[in-house]
């Protein structure tokens, strides 16, 4: 019973193993494919065969295309495939057929007609196909060009009804009052078309004219964008300039302006006058746009007048200042201090003031200011600040004692005390310093290591 059971299991296992030895769809070499119904199958039983054939555009170069499935493995295909050769496509009269890519499957040929001939009919692109060259060769016929369409306001020569021959040229001429836009001559080219494109005949009007520097169009002329042939436009000198001779009128003739003869130069403002106790100078000259300067003599200052005076179209644009004796009004008082001398009337030019602070305060800034040429004291007045001291800094190996280490400021006359730091002992001298007029007295304390003998 046990042996029979074993034999049954072995037979079943062998059947499963044999069934698993089928082959999946085989893969051939490049440029070949499965033949017939074999391409539809996904699985092939053990011992079966499949057949390859050369792909489209390829032919057999020998060897069998049949492979066999054995124990789940395909035998190697012996078939070899090479591209088909389309050979010659034939000749074209008055032209040349060339094969820049060769004449094997997939290659493209070209047809070039001789000079004076053009391709007519045939296929645009001719490739080597599976069954030969796929298309019809064009013929090369004598190149001619149909007459071009007429143009408005002009004509071409010679005019004829029959086609024009290769390289024959046409000359375009515009009617009176019009001018050519484009080339005057076109030629019958190798593609059976005239080249370049025909010109146009456009009106010979002129665009708005541009004058010389410092002039502008006059009146309504400045509003126009176009001027008909034979019309005129007039220039005048721009603001700040005057005529130095010549006519400002220009004429439009066949789309071109005549040259303006008008010459414009800057107007001169001459002298702006004189200033008592001062000098008027003209570093930029006295023509239109220039700026003058006024400098008062030492001890005098400009009063009134215009800040900037330029030469304008109708003269100097502004009023000259006057130069008056320089004085300074008394400066404002300062807190915790005063200046000398004090007076109610203005101070004279270069007169100086001395500042002194009250007891317990010190000057921050210069002690003396002077009445300057601009009528202001210079430099700015000082301030009187308290004569407190900031936290003092001791020598190495010492520190502030008690609450002194917590303070940032010490009033005038107060003291602060240093002590030796941890690990150090006094070697003599006082640790107390005194704040006097914002300065600390010298520290006398000396500290040495406790471990030194």
RODO-2510 file (C-alpha; in nm, 4 decimals, decimal comma):
residues 453
     n   res          X          Y          Z
     1     x     0,0000     0,0000     0,0000
     2     x     0,2841     0,2366     0,0816
     3     x     0,4747     0,1569    -0,2392
     4     x     0,1654     0,2094    -0,4561
     5     x     0,1005     0,5475    -0,2912
     6     x     0,4624     0,6488    -0,3555
     7     x     0,4440     0,5421    -0,7232
     8     x     0,1255     0,7439    -0,7729
     9     x     0,2802     1,0605    -0,6262
    10     x     0,5954     1,0181    -0,8362
    11     x     0,3922     0,9808    -1,1553
    12     x     0,1884     1,2939    -1,0713
    13     x     0,5053     1,4944    -0,9964
    14     x     0,6646     1,3811    -1,3243
    15     x     0,3558     1,4927    -1,5168
    16     x     0,3697     1,8376    -1,3582
    17     x     0,7447     1,8634    -1,4378
    18     x     0,6970     1,7685    -1,8041
    19     x     0,4116     2,0157    -1,8453
    20     x     0,6324     2,3002    -1,7112
    21     x     0,8936     2,2462    -1,9924
    22     x     0,7019     2,4493    -2,2575
    23     x     0,8656     2,7580    -2,4209
    24     x     0,7457     3,1189    -2,4346
    25     x     0,7283     3,3032    -2,7696
    26     x     1,0835     3,3005    -2,9203
    27     x     1,2795     3,6152    -3,0068
    28     x     1,4709     3,6156    -3,3357
    29     x     1,7723     3,8027    -3,4613
    30     x     1,7516     4,1629    -3,5868
    31     x     1,5393     4,2236    -3,8990
    32     x     1,3348     3,8989    -3,8727
    33     x     0,9899     3,8098    -3,7407
    34     x     0,7771     3,5023    -3,6587
    35     x     0,5948     3,3575    -3,9555
    36     x     0,2256     3,2850    -3,9928
    37     x     0,0260     3,1835    -3,6827
    38     x     0,3418     3,1531    -3,4700
    39     x     0,3284     3,5283    -3,4044
    40     x    -0,0120     3,4795    -3,2312
    41     x     0,1079     3,2175    -2,9805
    42     x     0,2345     3,2977    -2,6301
    43     x     0,3421     2,9414    -2,5399
    44     x     0,4894     2,6479    -2,7350
    45     x     0,4863     2,2867    -2,5966
    46     x     0,8064     2,0888    -2,5583
    47     x     0,9197     1,9483    -2,8938
    48     x     0,7239     2,1966    -3,1042
    49     x     0,8794     2,4310    -3,3639
    50     x     0,8409     2,7950    -3,4660
    51     x     0,9522     2,9567    -3,7901
    52     x     1,1123     3,2985    -3,8500
    53     x     1,1089     3,4890    -4,1792
    54     x     1,2909     3,8076    -4,2837
    55     x     1,1100     4,1327    -4,1985
    56     x     0,9707     4,3707    -4,4588
    57     x     1,2518     4,5183    -4,6696
    58     x     1,4906     4,2325    -4,5912
    59     x     1,5676     3,9014    -4,7719
    60     x     1,7217     3,5715    -4,6641
    61     x     2,0982     3,5425    -4,6910
    62     x     2,0893     3,1713    -4,6018
    63     x     2,0130     2,9477    -4,3023
    64     x     1,6945     2,7930    -4,1680
    65     x     1,4356     3,0040    -3,9907
    66     x     1,2960     2,7092    -3,7875
    67     x     1,3746     2,6740    -3,4132
    68     x     1,2746     2,3868    -3,1769
    69     x     1,1528     2,3985    -2,8137
    70     x     1,3462     2,1448    -2,6063
    71     x     1,3042     2,1251    -2,2271
    72     x     1,1948     2,4906    -2,2121
    73     x     1,4770     2,6225    -2,4319
    74     x     1,4701     2,7304    -2,8004
    75     x     1,7368     2,6226    -3,0433
    76     x     1,9276     2,9113    -3,2109
    77     x     1,7882     3,0403    -3,5439
    78     x     2,0292     3,0008    -3,8366
    79     x     1,8446     3,2391    -4,0664
    80     x     2,0406     3,5528    -4,1718
    81     x     1,8578     3,8591    -4,3177
    82     x     2,0035     4,1446    -4,5228
    83     x     1,8452     4,4598    -4,6703
    84     x     1,6890     4,4340    -5,0155
    85     x     1,8627     4,6246    -5,2965
    86     x     1,6415     4,8419    -5,5176
    87     x     1,9115     4,8828    -5,7827
    88     x     1,8791     5,1691    -6,0317
    89     x     1,5589     5,3738    -6,0555
    90     x     1,6318     5,4681    -6,4149
    91     x     1,7533     5,7854    -6,5883
    92     x     1,6029     6,1330    -6,6265
    93     x     1,6620     6,3266    -6,9475
    94     x     1,8204     6,6685    -6,8804
    95     x     1,8785     6,5722    -6,5205
    96     x     2,0629     6,3390    -6,2848
    97     x     1,9404     6,0679    -6,0446
    98     x     2,1714     6,0266    -5,7440
    99     x     2,1726     5,7937    -5,4446
   100     x     2,3343     5,9827    -5,1520
   101     x     2,2001     5,7220    -4,9046
   102     x     2,2699     5,4202    -5,1293
   103     x     2,0057     5,1984    -5,2901
   104     x     1,9218     4,9562    -5,0073
   105     x     1,5861     4,9381    -4,8298
   106     x     1,4919     5,2722    -4,6666
   107     x     1,7299     5,4866    -4,8745
   108     x     1,6060     5,8015    -5,0509
   109     x     1,7124     5,9098    -5,3973
   110     x     1,7354     6,2635    -5,5351
   111     x     1,6678     6,4071    -5,8801
   112     x     1,8481     6,7275    -5,9861
   113     x     1,7613     6,8888    -6,3174
   114     x     2,0265     7,0540    -6,5307
   115     x     2,0572     7,4336    -6,5299
   116     x     1,7629     7,5811    -6,7250
   117     x     1,5398     7,2812    -6,6523
   118     x     1,2945     7,2172    -6,3686
   119     x     1,1307     6,8993    -6,2262
   120     x     0,7740     6,8388    -6,3423
   121     x     0,5415     6,5654    -6,2089
   122     x     0,6704     6,2558    -6,0374
   123     x     0,6811     6,1859    -5,6641
   124     x     0,8097     6,4364    -5,4135
   125     x     0,9949     6,1738    -5,2059
   126     x     1,1112     5,8413    -5,3544
   127     x     1,2308     5,5733    -5,1105
   128     x     1,3587     5,2177    -5,1619
   129     x     1,0606     5,0002    -5,0533
   130     x     1,0109     4,6272    -5,0044
   131     x     0,9149     4,5809    -5,3704
   132     x     1,1440     4,8442    -5,5284
   133     x     1,1597     5,2224    -5,5593
   134     x     0,8314     5,3649    -5,4273
   135     x     0,7351     5,6447    -5,6603
   136     x     0,7661     5,7866    -6,0108
   137     x     1,0674     5,9868    -6,1274
   138     x     0,9891     6,3444    -6,2347
   139     x     1,0785     6,4708    -6,5804
   140     x     1,3121     6,7689    -6,6319
   141     x     1,1516     7,0217    -6,8622
   142     x     1,2720     7,3608    -6,9889
   143     x     1,2300     7,6215    -6,7131
   144     x     0,9747     7,8943    -6,7900
   145     x     0,7920     8,1497    -6,5741
   146     x     0,4333     8,2637    -6,6160
   147     x     0,3852     8,6413    -6,6426
   148     x     0,3702     8,8026    -6,2953
   149     x     0,0488     8,9771    -6,1842
   150     x     0,0181     9,3486    -6,2668
   151     x     0,1031     9,6086    -6,0005
   152     x    -0,0945     9,9175    -5,9089
   153     x     0,0363    10,2520    -6,0362
   154     x     0,3133    10,0929    -6,2412
   155     x     0,4058     9,8370    -6,5094
   156     x     0,6848     9,6028    -6,6150
   157     x     0,8744     9,5518    -6,9421
   158     x     0,8754     9,3518    -7,1619
   159     x     0,5105     9,2488    -7,1449
   160     x     0,4085     8,9262    -7,3284
   161     x     0,1386     8,6619    -7,3136
   162     x     0,3625     8,3536    -7,3503
   163     x     0,5799     8,2298    -7,0626
   164     x     0,9175     8,3930    -7,0007
   165     x     1,2352     8,1941    -7,0511
   166     x     1,4804     8,0921    -6,7809
   167     x     1,6855     8,3877    -6,6486
   168     x     1,4832     8,6418    -6,8468
   169     x     1,4483     8,9659    -6,6486
   170     x     1,1638     9,2162    -6,6114
   171     x     1,2042     9,5893    -6,5409
   172     x     0,9437     9,7739    -6,3287
   173     x     0,8624    10,1433    -6,3767
   174     x     0,6151    10,3443    -6,1638
   175     x     0,3635    10,5999    -6,2916
   176     x     0,4292    10,9712    -6,2403
   177     x     0,3921    11,0732    -5,8759
   178     x     0,4836    10,7250    -5,7463
   179     x     0,8126    10,5645    -5,6526
   180     x     0,9322    10,2034    -5,6304
   181     x     0,9301    10,0227    -5,2978
   182     x     1,1517     9,7204    -5,3601
   183     x     1,3854     9,6119    -5,6426
   184     x     1,3237     9,7371    -5,9953
   185     x     1,4310     9,4093    -6,1641
   186     x     1,3096     9,0514    -6,1122
   187     x     1,4429     8,7353    -6,2855
   188     x     1,2873     8,4048    -6,3942
   189     x     1,4619     8,1616    -6,1567
   190     x     1,5266     7,7868    -6,1623
   191     x     1,2053     7,7046    -5,9730
   192     x     0,9833     7,8590    -6,2419
   193     x     0,9078     8,1666    -6,0312
   194     x     1,0236     8,5255    -6,0658
   195     x     1,2657     8,6272    -5,7931
   196     x     1,2662     8,8423    -5,5882
   197     x     0,9035     8,9382    -5,5318
   198     x     0,7725     9,2239    -5,7509
   199     x     0,8042     9,5769    -5,6074
   200     x     0,5223     9,8145    -5,5165
   201     x     0,4615    10,1661    -5,6484
   202     x     0,3873    10,3953    -5,3551
   203     x     0,3001    10,7619    -5,3420
   204     x     0,6033    10,9883    -5,3270
   205     x     0,4920    11,1671    -5,0121
   206     x     0,7442    11,2557    -4,7417
   207     x     0,7298    11,1712    -4,3730
   208     x     0,7644    11,4500    -4,1153
   209     x     1,1021    11,6238    -4,1788
   210     x     1,3797    11,6416    -3,9184
   211     x     1,5637    11,9718    -3,8890
   212     x     1,9086    12,0642    -3,7685
   213     x     1,9876    12,0973    -3,3983
   214     x     1,8023    12,3694    -3,2050
   215     x     1,5162    12,4113    -3,4544
   216     x     1,1581    12,2858    -3,4736
   217     x     0,8677    12,2696    -3,7182
   218     x     0,6536    12,5809    -3,7260
   219     x     0,2770    12,6080    -3,6816
   220     x     0,0558    12,3215    -3,8009
   221     x     0,3483    12,1429    -3,9708
   222     x     0,4432    11,9876    -3,6375
   223     x     0,1053    11,8060    -3,6322
   224     x     0,1428    11,6346    -3,9729
   225     x     0,2845    11,2853    -4,0259
   226     x     0,2864    11,2919    -4,4072
   227     x     0,3449    11,5604    -4,6701
   228     x     0,2396    11,5128    -5,0366
   229     x     0,4915    11,5472    -5,3183
   230     x     0,5622    11,9151    -5,3925
   231     x     0,4466    12,0431    -5,0533
   232     x     0,6621    12,2476    -4,8150
   233     x     0,7286    12,2565    -4,4415
   234     x     0,8832    12,5390    -4,2393
   235     x     1,1318    12,5265    -3,9515
   236     x     1,1865    12,7957    -3,6904
   237     x     1,4495    12,8308    -3,4196
   238     x     1,3651    12,6551    -3,0925
   239     x     1,3079    12,8355    -2,7641
   240     x     1,6267    13,0080    -2,6523
   241     x     1,7721    13,0260    -3,0034
   242     x     1,7577    13,2892    -3,2782
   243     x     1,8058    13,2799    -3,6538
   244     x     2,1618    13,3309    -3,7783
   245     x     2,0437    13,3423    -4,1404
   246     x     1,9038    13,1063    -4,4036
   247     x     1,5524    12,9954    -4,4963
   248     x     1,3614    12,7527    -4,2771
   249     x     1,1424    12,6219    -4,5639
   250     x     1,2041    12,2733    -4,7125
   251     x     1,0311    12,1064    -5,0116
   252     x     0,9175    11,7434    -5,0595
   253     x     1,0289    11,6163    -5,4031
   254     x     0,9755    11,2501    -5,5036
   255     x     0,9771    11,1414    -5,1396
   256     x     1,2863    11,3404    -5,0388
   257     x     1,3134    11,6691    -4,8452
   258     x     1,5413    11,9468    -4,9542
   259     x     1,8019    12,0508    -4,6948
   260     x     1,7073    12,3338    -4,4564
   261     x     1,9310    12,6397    -4,4836
   262     x     1,8211    12,7945    -4,1532
   263     x     2,0974    12,8267    -3,8920
   264     x     2,0108    12,8791    -3,5234
   265     x     2,2376    12,9868    -3,2416
   266     x     2,1770    13,0384    -2,8711
   267     x     2,0438    13,3712    -2,7515
   268     x     2,2768    13,5795    -2,5362
   269     x     2,1448    13,7206    -2,2074
   270     x     2,4368    13,9619    -2,1762
   271     x     2,5168    14,1027    -1,8311
   272     x     2,2808    14,0460    -1,5395
   273     x     2,4104    14,3577    -1,3620
   274     x     2,6350    14,4118    -1,0627
   275     x     2,6088    14,3386    -0,6899
   276     x     2,7562    14,5799    -0,4330
   277     x     3,0066    14,4049    -0,2041
   278     x     2,9990    14,0988    -0,4263
   279     x     3,0802    13,9606    -0,7695
   280     x     2,8596    13,8202    -1,0474
   281     x     3,0374    13,5546    -1,2574
   282     x     2,9378    13,3489    -1,5615
   283     x     3,1240    13,0142    -1,5441
   284     x     2,8940    12,8642    -1,8130
   285     x     2,8880    13,1784    -2,0293
   286     x     2,5818    13,3957    -2,0903
   287     x     2,4035    13,2053    -2,3674
   288     x     2,0664    13,0324    -2,3351
   289     x     2,0698    12,7678    -2,0603
   290     x     2,3780    12,9017    -1,8783
   291     x     2,3726    12,9576    -1,4999
   292     x     2,5366    13,2541    -1,3241
   293     x     2,6793    13,2664    -0,9715
   294     x     2,6922    13,5443    -0,7111
   295     x     2,9698    13,5442    -0,4507
   296     x     2,9683    13,8025    -0,1736
   297     x     3,2904    13,9567    -0,0433
   298     x     3,4385    13,8330     0,2825
   299     x     3,2220    13,9574     0,5722
   300     x     2,9125    13,9843     0,3543
   301     x     2,6345    13,7343     0,2856
   302     x     2,3679    13,7021     0,0096
   303     x     2,0212    13,8190     0,1105
   304     x     1,7053    13,7756    -0,0995
   305     x     1,7123    13,7178    -0,4731
   306     x     1,6697    13,3891    -0,6580
   307     x     1,8498    13,0710    -0,5589
   308     x     1,9239    12,9656    -0,9197
   309     x     1,9431    13,2186    -1,2041
   310     x     1,9505    13,0808    -1,5622
   311     x     1,9662    13,2488    -1,9021
   312     x     1,6137    13,1965    -2,0429
   313     x     1,4487    13,2809    -2,3738
   314     x     1,3691    13,6379    -2,2629
   315     x     1,6760    13,7099    -2,0470
   316     x     1,8107    13,6144    -1,7044
   317     x     1,5321    13,4383    -1,5162
   318     x     1,5519    13,5653    -1,1604
   319     x     1,6570    13,8498    -0,9309
   320     x     2,0139    13,9052    -0,8120
   321     x     2,0604    13,8840    -0,4342
   322     x     2,2164    14,1729    -0,2374
   323     x     2,5349    14,1306    -0,0326
   324     x     2,4829    14,2592     0,3197
   325     x     2,7151    14,2704     0,6215
   326     x     2,7307    13,9260     0,7797
   327     x     2,5807    13,9076     1,1326
   328     x     2,4679    13,6195     1,3506
   329     x     2,1684    13,6163     1,5846
   330     x     2,2413    13,5080     1,9447
   331     x     2,2426    13,1277     1,9762
   332     x     1,9827    12,9589     2,2022
   333     x     2,0775    12,9081     2,5689
   334     x     2,2115    12,5689     2,6838
   335     x     2,1098    12,3763     2,9961
   336     x     2,3503    12,3798     3,2893
   337     x     2,5831    12,6329     3,1271
   338     x     2,6143    12,9741     2,9571
   339     x     2,8160    13,1581     2,6918
   340     x     3,0082    13,4870     2,6964
   341     x     2,9715    13,7631     2,5911
   342     x     2,5928    13,7773     2,6078
   343     x     2,4174    14,0599     2,4160
   344     x     2,0797    14,1348     2,2604
   345     x     2,2006    14,2766     1,9283
   346     x     2,3390    14,0506     1,6524
   347     x     2,7026    13,9430     1,6698
   348     x     2,9447    14,0607     1,4042
   349     x     3,1189    13,8440     1,1445
   350     x     3,3911    13,6187     1,2954
   351     x     3,2981    13,7207     1,6539
   352     x     3,3425    13,4221     1,8897
   353     x     3,1482    13,2971     2,1949
   354     x     3,2955    13,1009     2,4887
   355     x     3,0849    12,8357     2,6661
   356     x     3,1285    12,7515     3,0386
   357     x     2,9360    12,4777     3,2262
   358     x     2,7903    12,5044     3,5777
   359     x     2,9607    12,3299     3,8714
   360     x     2,9233    11,9517     3,8492
   361     x     2,8919    11,9537     3,4680
   362     x     3,1429    11,9288     3,1895
   363     x     3,1443    12,0348     2,8236
   364     x     3,0551    11,7855     2,5529
   365     x     3,1769    11,9526     2,2308
   366     x     3,3897    12,2582     2,1522
   367     x     3,4027    12,5455     2,4007
   368     x     3,4186    12,8165     2,1306
   369     x     3,1891    12,8897     1,8345
   370     x     3,2335    13,1616     1,5692
   371     x     2,9920    13,3738     1,3626
   372     x     3,0545    13,2390     1,0080
   373     x     2,9986    13,3859     0,6605
   374     x     2,6555    13,2231     0,6216
   375     x     2,5156    13,4141     0,9240
   376     x     2,5241    13,1074     1,1521
   377     x     2,7500    13,0190     1,4425
   378     x     2,9833    12,7285     1,3725
   379     x     3,0354    12,4665     1,4884
   380     x     2,7165    12,3728     1,6761
   381     x     2,7023    12,4793     2,0424
   382     x     2,8278    12,2222     2,2989
   383     x     2,6240    12,0520     2,5730
   384     x     2,6887    12,0530     2,9476
   385     x     2,6647    11,6988     3,0803
   386     x     2,6946    11,5612     3,4328
   387     x     3,0509    11,4710     3,5367
   388     x     2,9607    11,1166     3,6434
   389     x     3,1959    10,8258     3,5740
   390     x     3,1189    10,4929     3,4123
   391     x     3,2010    10,1657     3,5951
   392     x     3,5815    10,1662     3,6644
   393     x     3,8099     9,8917     3,5338
   394     x     4,0719     9,7538     3,7745
   395     x     4,4085     9,5919     3,7231
   396     x     4,4496     9,2179     3,6559
   397     x     4,3437     8,9790     3,9340
   398     x     4,1082     9,2235     4,1096
   399     x     3,7356     9,3045     4,1042
   400     x     3,4879     9,5635     4,2332
   401     x     3,3755     9,5065     4,5875
   402     x     3,0194     9,4714     4,7158
   403     x     2,7421     9,6695     4,5431
   404     x     2,9910     9,8668     4,3306
   405     x     2,9987     9,5791     4,0800
   406     x     2,6251     9,6322     4,0115
   407     x     2,6497    10,0032     3,9236
   408     x     2,6898    10,1411     3,5700
   409     x     2,7355    10,5072     3,6659
   410     x     2,8975    10,6881     3,9598
   411     x     2,8225    11,0577     4,0375
   412     x     3,0982    11,3157     4,0612
   413     x     3,2817    11,2871     4,3973
   414     x     3,1689    10,9282     4,4683
   415     x     3,4094    10,6376     4,5286
   416     x     3,4333    10,2740     4,4272
   417     x     3,6389    10,0017     4,5924
   418     x     3,8360     9,7117     4,4397
   419     x     3,9390     9,3913     4,6185
   420     x     4,1684     9,1090     4,5160
   421     x     4,0033     8,8263     4,3234
   422     x     3,9691     8,4703     4,4542
   423     x     4,3131     8,3078     4,4924
   424     x     4,4890     8,6418     4,5281
   425     x     4,5825     8,8626     4,8268
   426     x     4,6687     9,2299     4,8711
   427     x     5,0336     9,3247     4,8311
   428     x     4,9687     9,6783     4,9549
   429     x     4,7980     9,9961     4,8356
   430     x     4,4412    10,1249     4,8651
   431     x     4,1621     9,9696     4,6552
   432     x     3,9485    10,2886     4,6629
   433     x     3,9227    10,5219     4,3624
   434     x     3,7410    10,8579     4,3383
   435     x     3,5318    11,0027     4,0489
   436     x     3,6397    11,3642     3,9826
   437     x     3,5040    11,5608     3,6856
   438     x     3,4244    11,2362     3,4975
   439     x     3,7658    11,0780     3,5593
   440     x     3,8701    10,8061     3,8088
   441     x     4,1742    10,8519     4,0308
   442     x     4,4601    10,6034     3,9871
   443     x     4,4219    10,2645     4,1582
   444     x     4,6986    10,1835     4,4103
   445     x     4,5966     9,8287     4,5116
   446     x     4,8336     9,5471     4,4043
   447     x     4,7305     9,1781     4,4166
   448     x     4,9543     8,8688     4,4158
   449     x     4,8826     8,4961     4,4261
   450     x     4,8191     8,3519     4,7710
   451     x     5,0436     8,0586     4,6823
   452     x     5,3553     8,2705     4,6322
   453     x     5,5940     8,2781     4,9288
***
